[in-house]
């Protein structure tokens, strides 16, 4: 189409990938072509099983990659079994496989596969990091990614496109991590729901790609659909250092671009910040937490594991020693970053300071390694500090920049880093050679590939329609900001069963109420009640599949996180919101709710619910598209696909990208 001269970069990329729908109306469903798919070994295996159940042979994308980045230590033989299954499945069906230890999915994807202007859909909620180089990058549940692999497209609500205009330049010791923490301080965890943040203005030019990577990553904690930066001279320089100059393409908004909303942020005014336990939105100036003793410091994760992040951490520690009583660990984000850190001497500085350098993995971020002990304060350059995510139910995790964390590591307490004088330089690697060591390409002849299935590789159950009427017990009542970590926890023990949903179901709400699974089975299922932003955090669809297996047929909340709401619909669970939020206070755990005329209510979007114990009748809403109504009426996406013969999207009949 001709460029009308007013479009944002987000709008341009949506239009360039549009298959169907109205691309300019916020909230309307749009179907977009997906050029690239990203999966990881914690949430991705179910997508492989869904894809197989749909009966397709090869993925439609030119680039699809599965990353072994969560179960890397393989402390259980079932983890190794899972990786063998993934390797064979990927080689057979047209997917690259990044071996365990090769790095975190987002970091490796940025280095090896990202292309400005292309679209990316991933089974990880931090997939929007691809927006750091001008990609249209979106996180989704496994069923939605499997559907995209099968059809070449995905369906999302068209987000509000918000201009975040940056001016000025970061001052000493203020970092990209502080930029996104500042936005979290202003807007909170729900401030980005249904929105796509597009960064513009003269301040953008002062930020390197790794700095943009941090901001785009942690935008997920705002509830954003995605974040995007222009592909500009900074991006070109990055691709040159990655030895991939031919993959760089310029992409930016029109000079008079129109946006749905605007935010202004002066980088000159950004100061060192810290998120207090136990939520990323609990942000305060570091001065308010100064003096707090720290017992553990960890650098890494997709948000702060780049070469630049680790090199900054090493610069601060150069010539210093980690304080007695402080465990300090670094997880470089990729094998290539690890290699270059060694070449340029930063690794030696870390080891000399007394830092434990671990392999390139998600590691501690989802609670798979270096779990703190009770009473320890842990300071992490990560993206999330939800209660219990570290692997310890009653943890105390703080979030900050690598630079601030380095100062805490040698001082033994949270300290305003500005007292240290000159800050570290923002360094880029001299050169990453384009090197896919550790990445296995798809087989040229799929018939020669054997897919090995260990005892833990189990088909995913198909959902069932709730029926025209339903009565069920309120199995649990929860407050605001319930994350998918609360619903289906991460951690070494639970991740073992990410390819075995019936077994994983026993872990549902284990860190909140360890009796939940047994009670749900005994009651024959029921209803979950939550408050605001139910299902925030990780994209893991297991947080919908496992309750479905336990018989949960409805979740009643004040509001839902975008991806989790989609996952509930994909698995045939009604995502209902209170019409009057005061009704939340009028129901309690153990009471029985009844819902009638469900078929008619699916069409109108309004449900009538009766509390059978008190007789109180109240309304719930569930605004649905025709596609979503069909899914819920069938019992979920997989059930619908079987009924309709695999007709999952209009893109299926079109040529692949």
N, C-alpha and C positions, 0 to 999 in steps of 0.2 A: 504494500500500500504506500501511497505518497506520504511523505512526512509532513504533517500539518504545522510543524514548527513550534508546538506548545507542549510536547510530551516529556514527561519525566523519563529517566532511564528505566525505572521499573515498568512504566507503561509501555515503553518501546519493546522491552523484552517479552512482556506478556503478549503484546500484539504480534510479535514475530513468531511466537510459539502457539498462538491461539488455534484451537481445533474447533471449538464451538462455544457459544455463550456471548454475553454482553460484557466486553472487557472494561468498560468505563463506569460501570455501576457498582459501587461498593456493596458487598453482601451477596450479589448474584453469583450463582455457580458458573465457573468457567472451566473449560477443559483445555489443558495445555499439553503440548508435545514435550516429552522428556528425552533429552539428549543423552544424559548420563544417570547412572544409578549407583548408589553407595550403600553397602550393607556392612554390618559388623557382627561379630560372633556372639554377642549377647542378645540382640534383638533381631538379627538378620536370619538365623536359621529357620524360624517359622515362616518367613517370607519365601524361602526356598521350598518348604513343604507345601505352602499354599500354591506356589507356581506349579509344582508337580501335580497337585490335586486338580488344577485347572486343565491339565492335559497338554500343555505347550512344550515344545522341544527346545527352542532357542529364544533367548531374550531379544527384544526388538532394538535395544540400544546399541550404538556403536561402542560405547564404553560402559561397562558394568563391572564393579569391583567389590569383592567380599574381603573384609579385613579381619585377621585374627588378632585383635588388639585388647580384648578383655580377659580371656582365659589363657593368657600367655604362659603363666608359670606352670600350668597343667598339673596342679597338685593332686588331681584325681584322674585315674585312667579314663574315666568317662569324658573328661575335657579333651584328651588326646583323641578319643574315638570321634568326638564331635568335629574336630578339625580334619580328621581323615575323611569323614563324610562330606564336609564342606569342600575340600579339595577336589574330590572326585565329582561331586555334583557340579561345581563351577566349571571344571574342565569340560564336562559333557554338555553343559547348557549355554556356553558362550560367555562365561564370567571369569575375569581375572581373580586370582586368589593371592592375597598378601599374607605371607606366612607369619606365625606368631613371633614377635620380637622385631618385626620389620617396622613397626610404628603405629601410632594412633591414626585411625581412618582419615580424619580431616587433615592432619598434617601431611601424611603421605599423598593424599589425593591432591592437595594444593601443589605439592612439589612435582608430581608425576603426571597427573591427568587433567587438572583444571584448565579450562579454556574460557577466557572472557567472552561473554555474550551467549554462552550455552546455558541450558537449563539442567539442574541437578536435583534429584529426589533421593532422599536417604532415610534409612530406618533409624537414624539417630537424631535426636532433637537439636543437636548443634550443627546439623548439615548447613544451615544458613551461613556458616563461616565462609562458604564458597563465594558469598557476596563481597568478600574482601578484595577479590580480583574482578568484580563486575559480572559474576554469574547470577542467574536467577535460581537461587538455591533454597530448598524447602525441606523440612523434616516431616515425616509421616509415619504412620503405623505400618506394620509388616504387610497387612492385607492390601493397603493402598499401593505399596511399593511393588508387591507381587503383581497386582493388576497392571501397573505401569510397565513392568517387565514383559507382561503378556500382550499388552495392547499398544504400547508406545506412548501412552498419555496418562494423565491423572486429572482429577476433578477437585477443585478447591473453591471456597468462597473468594470472590475478588476482594482483596484486602484494601482498606484505606491506605493510601500512599501518603506518607508523612515526610516532609522535608525537614531534615535536621541540619540547620545551617551552622557550620563551624567557622568561627573567626579567631584571630589571634594565633598564639603558639604556646605550647606547653612550657611552663617554667621549670626550673631545676627541681628534680625529684618528683614532679608530677608526671604521670604516665598514662598510657592508653587505658590501663586497667582503671585508673581513677576517672577517666572520661565515662566509661560505662557504669561505674559505681555512682557517679554523679547523676546520671540519668535514672538509675534505680532509686536513688535518694529522692529525686523529684517526683517520679512517676509511680513507683511501687511495682509489685509483681504483676498487677493487672493493667498497668499503664499502656502496654503495647498490644493488648488482645485485639485480634482482627486487623492488625496494622502491619505495614511494611515500611521500615525506616530507610530513607534514602539520604545519605550524607552528602552535603554540598558545601560550597563556600570556600573562601581562601584558606581556611584552616585545614581543609582536607589535604592540600598539597604539602603540608608540613608533616604528615603522618606516613611512615613507611608501610609496606604491605604487612609485615608481622604485627605492627601496631593496629592496623585495620582489622587484622585477623582476630585479635583479642576482643575488639569492640563488637565485631559481627558475631563472634562466638557467644559472648555473654548477653547479647541482645535477646537470646532465647529466654533468659530469666525475667525479661519484661513481658513475656507472653507473646512476643512478636511472631508473625508468620515468617518474616525474614528481614534481613538488613542488606544494604548494597552500597558500595562505593564505586565511583567511576573507574574505568580502566584507562589510566592516564600515564604520564611520564614515570611516576613512581612504580606503576605496575609493569611498564616496559622494562625498567631497570631491574626489577625483581626477576622477570622471565629471562633476562640476559644472564643474571647470576645463576639461575637454575639451568643454564645451558639449553633453554627452550625458546629462543627468541622468535622462532617461526610460529609459535602458538599464541603470541600476543596479538591482540586486536584492540583498537581504540573504541571505547563505548562511553558515552556521557549523555546527560540530559540536554535538551534544547535550552538555549539561553533564556527563553521566556517560558520555561516549563511551568505547568499548572500542577498544584498539589491539593490534596483533600484537607491537609492540616499542615501547620508549620511549628517548628521548635527552634529556638536560637540558643547556642551555647558558645560562650567566649572561652577559648582554651586558656587565655591568660589568667582566668579566674579559677581554674581547676587546681585543687590542692590535694595532697596525699590523703586518701580516705581508707576506711576499713569497714568491712561488714561484720557485725557482731553475731554471735550465735543467736538463733539457729535458722537464719534465712538470709538470702542474698540482698533483700531489700532493707535490712537493718543497718543502714549505712550511716556512719558518723565520721567527722574529721578525726584523723589519727590522734590528735591532741587529747580527745575525750577518752581514749583507751590507753594512753601512754602510761607506762609503769606496770601494766598487766604482765605477770610472769608467763613465759612461753616455754613449753617443754618439748615441743616438736615443730619442726619447720619442713614443709614439703613443697617442692617446685615441680611443675609439670602440668599434665592434662592438656586437652586440645586447646584450652584457652591461654595457657602460659607455658607451653613446652617447646616453643620454637628455638632455633639457634639464637635468635636475638634475646629472648627471655633468659635462657640459661647463661649466655655470655654476660648479660647485665648482672646476674646473680654472682657469677664468678668474679667479675671486676670488683664488686663491693667487698668480696671476701679475700681478694688477693692480699697476701701478706698477713692475714688475720687467722684466728682459730675459732672454731665453733665453741660456744660457751659450754662449760661443764653442765651436765644435766639437760642439754638440748640435743635431741636426735634430729639430724638434718639429712634429708633425702632428696635426690634429684631424679626425675624421670624425663629424659630428653624425649621430645615428641616423635622423632623418627630416627631410623638407623642412619640416614644421611646426615641429619643434624648432629647425631652422636659422633659420627666419623669426622665431620668438619670441626667440631668442638675439640676433638683430640688433636687434629692437625694444627690448629691455631693456638694450642696451649691452654685453653680454658679448662679442659678436663684435669690437667695437672694442678691448676690452681685450686680446683674443687677438692681433689684428693688431699692436697697439702693442708687444706683448711679443716680436714676431718669430716668431709661430706661423704655420705654413702651414695654412690652413683648406681642406679638400678637400670634395668633394661628399658627399651622404648615400649611403653605400654600405658594403658589407662590406669593400671595399678591401683593407687590409693583413692583415686577420685570416686569410683563406685564401691569402695570398701573391700577390695580384693587383696590388699597388702598394707603393711605398716599400720595396722589398726591400733589406735591409741588405747591406753589403759585408763580406767576410771580416775578422775581427778586431774588428768592432763589437759592443758590448753594447747591446741594444735593450730598453728598459723599456716595457711595454705594459699598458694597462688593458683587456685582452682576457680570453678564457676559456681559451685553449689556447696552449701553447708547445712542442708536439711538435717533435722535431728535424726541421728542413727545412720545416716548415709556413709559415715566413715567405717561402719562395721561395729561400732559401739553404740548401744541404745541411748545412753546418757552421755553423749559426747559434748565437747565445747570447741567448736571449730570456727576460726576467724578466717576471712578472705581478704587478701590484699595483693599488691603488686610484688613481683620478684625482688625489686629493689628494697622495698620496705621490709619484706621477709628476710632478706640477707642481713639487714641491720639488726633485726630481732634475733637472728641466729647467733651472732657473735656477742650481742649485749645480754641475751637471755630474757629480754622483756620487750614488749611493744614500745617502740621509740619513734618519735617524729624524725624521719631521716634527714630533714633539712639541717639538723645540727651537725651533720657529717661533712659539710662543705661541698666540694665539687661532686656532682653526681656521675654515675657511669655514662659512657657514651652509648648511644643507640647504634649497635653494630649489626651489619649484615654479613653473611658469609662471603668470603672472597669469591668462591665459586662452588656450586654444587654440580658435579658432573651428572648428566642425565643417566641414571643408573637404576635399572629395575631388578637388581639383585634382591632376591627375597620375594619377588612377585612372579607367580606362575601364570602363564598365558593360557587361554582356552585351547583345547585340543583341536587340531585340524580335522581329525577323524573321530567324532564323538563315539562311534560304535566300538572303538578300541578301549574306551574308558570304563573301568569298573567302579561303581559307586558302592563304597563299603559302608554298611549300616550296622553299627553296634547295637547293643541291647537298649540303649537310651534314645534311639531315633524312633520316635513314635508319631504316627499321623495326628494331625490336629483335629479334634472333634468338630463336627458341623453344628451350628446353632439351631435352635428350634423356635418357632413362633410362640409368643407368650399366650396367645389365645384371645378371645374377645372379652374375657373377664379374668381377673386375677386377684387373689388374696394372698398376702405374704407378710411375715413378721419383719419388723425393722431389726435387722441383725446387728447393726452398729450405727451409732450416731456420732458424727465427727464435726470438727470445727473448720475454720478457714484454712486455705493453702495446703490441703491434703495433696501430697505428691504421689507419683507413681511408685516412688521408693517406699512410701508407707503402704501402698496397696500390694505390690508385688516386689519385695525387697531385693536389692542387689546383694553382693557378698559372695564369698567363696562357695558356701554350701548351696545357696539357692541357684546360682548360675549353672551348677551342674545339671540342672533339669530344664534348661531353656529349650531343649528339643523333646521334652517329655512333659506335656502340659498337665496330664492327670497327676503326675507326681509333684510338679511345681505348684499345683493348686493348694497343696497342704501348707505352703508358706504364705498364703494370702493373709495380709494384715498381721503377720506373726510378730512384728515389732511393736504393734499397737495393742493387739489382743491375741495372745497365742492360742486362745480357744476358738477363734473365729471359724476356722475351716471345719472343725469337728461340729460346732454348733450349727453351721450352715447345712452341713450334710444331714444332721439329725433332724433339722426343721424342714428339710426338703427344699431349701432355697429361701428366698425372701427379697427384701429391699434394703439398700444402703442409703443412708441420709448423710449429706455433707452440707457445707456452707459455701463460702465464696471460693472460686477458682479450684474446684475439685479436679484432681487429675493433672496438676501442673508438673513440670519437670520433664523427665525422660519420655521419649516417644514409645516406650515399650508397650506393645499391645497385649502382653501377658497380663497387664493390669486390668484388661477387659476379658480376656479369654478365661483366666482362672476363676474370677467370680461367676462367669457364665457356666463353667463346669460344675461349680458348687451350687448352681440353681438360682443365682441372682438374676432377676428378670427386669429390675428397674433400679435406677439410681436417681434419687431426688435431692437436688442441691440448689443453692442460690445462683451459682454460675459454674461453668465448666471451662477448662482449658481446651483450646481448639483441637489439638491432636487427640486428646483423650475422648472428647465427645465423638469425634469421627470413629475412633476405635470401638466405642460402645455400640454405635449403630452398626458397624461392620460385623459385630458379633451378636446382634439381635437383642441388645439390652436397651430399654427405654431410657434416654437421658432427659429427665423431667426437671424443670425449674419452677420454683414457687412463684405463683402469680403475685401473692402477697407474702413478702419475706417474713412477716410477723408469724406466719403459720409454722415456720421452722421451730419456734419456741413452744408450739402447742402439741408437738409429737415427741415421743421418746422411744428409746431402745426397748424392745420386747413387745411393744404394741403392734397390733395387726392392722395393715392398711388394705383396702379393697379398691380396685379400679374396674369400672364397667365400661361397656361400649368402646372398647379399644379400637376396633376397626374404624368406626366413625370418627373417633378422636384423632387417629392418625391423619385423617383427611383435613380436619379443622385445626389441628395443632393445639387444641384445648382439652384437658383431661379433668375429670371430676374424681376426687379421691376422698374416701371416707375412713376415718379412724374408727375401727369397729369397737374399740374399748370405750371411747368417749362420745361417739356419735358425731363428732365434729367433721363437717364436710368442707373441703377447700379445693381450690383450683390449682392446676399445674399446666405449664405450657411446654410445648415441644414443636417449634416451628420447623417444618421439614420440607425438603424439596420432593418432587415426585420420585426421584431415584432413591432417596433415603426412605420414603414411605414403602417402596417396593422391597427394600432390603429388610426393614423391620417386619413387614408382613410375611416375609419368607423365613425369617430367623437369622438374618445376617447376609453378608456379601457372598460367602462361599455357598450357602444354601441357595441364594438367588441365582448364582452362576450355574448351578446344577439344574435349577428349574428352567432357566432361560437358555440353556445350552452354551454357556460361556460368553454370552453377549454382555460384556462388562463395560464397554465404552464405545462411543462412535468412532474412535480412532482405530479400532481393531481392523476395520475394513480398508484402512488407508495404508499407503506405503510407509515403511519405517523412515525415521529421520535420516 
